[in-house]
């Protein structure tokens, strides 16, 4: 049985406790993910659950290497700070602007915010789990909002915290938090390190820092002095690197240099070495191009420059070619399951994952009988497929354009173009060494990655030239709102547009003239029989609206065949267009009561 997040907690949490007594938390491999896991562990323990394990998840092949659940075990699985859901999860909490693969009925809390910790501490939990100072630091790191607090690259990259009596307590605590984040990044790939922190830490930066120090000593990790030395050596090497150049205020970089020594690499090294630069455009040999503003500069963004729009303009140059290049499902599956941690107990890349990421974009014969065979084959690890099953997956394809668009995203100040590596993959894993060695020419997809980077830099220069030079300090909340509006419009205008329009038409026909009624601390919207279709709290802080389960949610699923994410988008649009209610996230309420006359608005 799956439950829905409601108000400032999880609906019927005590009933859920009677069904499950153990919890496994799966959380993202970064600071926000670690602190989200710690926060949810505290939340569950407050209700009598026992958290028995923590697993770390990351985008890419590590996502599909996750250990699958045993249906015979009465264990509740909770996913934190990750956009891709799976059937095994009973509860899913995330703060990114879009999610995929969320099963119908999964308990969800998807609220766009600076960090997932902010949502858990202030919305999910009935009382704050983390202090406001800790939330500010974690959110600042996760959103790279450094300029707002006059944080320098040196402070972000520092491994050692020393109390400075000349600075305020709040400033010292923020600097300590930056050290915690830096140490987390330095050791995050150590087996069991992040899992141990979540299991053994209390919800505070100081507790996490003390546990990191204990792990360093107990496990014999590189000490602070070594980390600092490796970092400074790396900074100097990248200062001299031929793979880094600055053109018209844009850092153009290929790869990350030599990153093997513990604590050497830091993503902000380019801005430390080039503090006056406005942008960076970096290409990675794994088929990824990233672009961002300098997060340390006050008024760092040019008003006429939108990196997200530049991404779209750059990709459109190759749209026709990419739409004709087909990537087989067999390739997508073996690449997804090629991680070192993948094994017999891993969840693998299944048809549900494929459908969630690429939906109706697939090409090939997908009749009902054949689709059943495909589903069966996709449940197996790629290495266990028969030759006939592999050939079946060869026949189902997705265009390179759709793959790249599904894996890319961003907004004004940061964006990425990903999925380019699929262009260089065969339908089967390579046997033996690749012919593209250190002394050979680049592989085709790396050449294309560099072409994308060059075009991005070219267009960015043009936009800078067209811009009047006015600058501004980006507002995170405004950017998130703009991004959500764009996603909403894209969703409505996709190929399912006719169905969405028909649903909106039905909603307005059936419920387009509801009456707002105030009762206690709630505002209800009721029909002629005084039955409420939805309500919201007048002092609601988390922007929630509660919509009748039987009259909307069940009807949308059974009659219109809509999945929960589609229903959410339609309801948001309808509430805005019909009742001018903006920024509300729909949740379920189950009641068919008739309201008294009350007080009409």
Secondary structure, 3 states (H helix, E strand, C coil): CCCCEECCEECCHHHHHHHCCEEEEEEECCHHHHHHHHHHHHHHHHCCCEEEEEEEECCCHHHHCCECCCCCCCEEEEEECCCECCCCCCEEEECCCCCECCCCCCEEEECCCCCHHHHHHHHHCCCCCCCHHHHHHHHHHHHCCCHHHCCCHHHHCCCCCCCCCCCCHHHHHHHHHHHHHHHHHHHCCCCCHHHHHHHHCCCCHHHHHHHHHHHHHHHCCCCHHHHHHHHHHHHHHHHHCCCEEEECCEEEEECCCCCCCCCCCCCCHHHHHCCCCCEEEEEECCCEEEEEECCCCCCCEECCCCHHHHHHHHHHCCHHHHHHCEEEHHHHHHHHCCCCCCCCCECCCCHHHHHHHHHHHCECCCCHHHHHHHHHHHCCCHHHCCHHHHHHHHCCEEEHHHHHHHHCEECCCEEEECCHHHHHCCCCCCCCCCCCCCCCCCCHHHHHHHHHHHHHHHHHHHHHHHCCCCEECCCHHHHHHHHHHHHHHHHHCCCCHHHHHHHHHHHHHHHCCCEEEEECCEEEEECCCCEEEEEEECCCCCCEEEEEHHHHHHHHHHCCCCCHHHHHHHHHHHHHHHHCCCCCEEEEECCCCECCCCEEC
